[in-house]
Amino acid sequence: MKKFQVSSTGELKRSKRVSTELPTFADGVRGVTRDVSATGLYIVQDQPCEKGSRIEFWVDLNTPTGDLKLSAEGEVIRVEKVGDGRFGIGIKILRQVIQSMDSRLA
């Protein structure tokens, strides 16, 4: 899954991926991220999704300023078996909102 951003000079640049394991919840199924970038993410979960479908998902983020939740809609662009009955799912982020989990900041 290649991810690109357009630089200020108009050239395509690959979005930097960060390998990380964060809890996810996609269309009712719990999973974990394998990597995340500005334009998408790859999650591993027990159930597949249909390639080309749109899904709603969230990712829990623990940051130095407090716990956040990334709520998003994405398009499934890749689905593959990764072993042990689990599936890897590549998701292109279409829209996203970050919410504070700290009621003092909400």
Summary of the structure (lengths in Angstrom):
residues: 106
radius of gyration: 14.5
end to end distance: 34.9
largest distance: 44.9
contacts: 286
relative contact order: 0.21
helix: 0%
strand: 65%
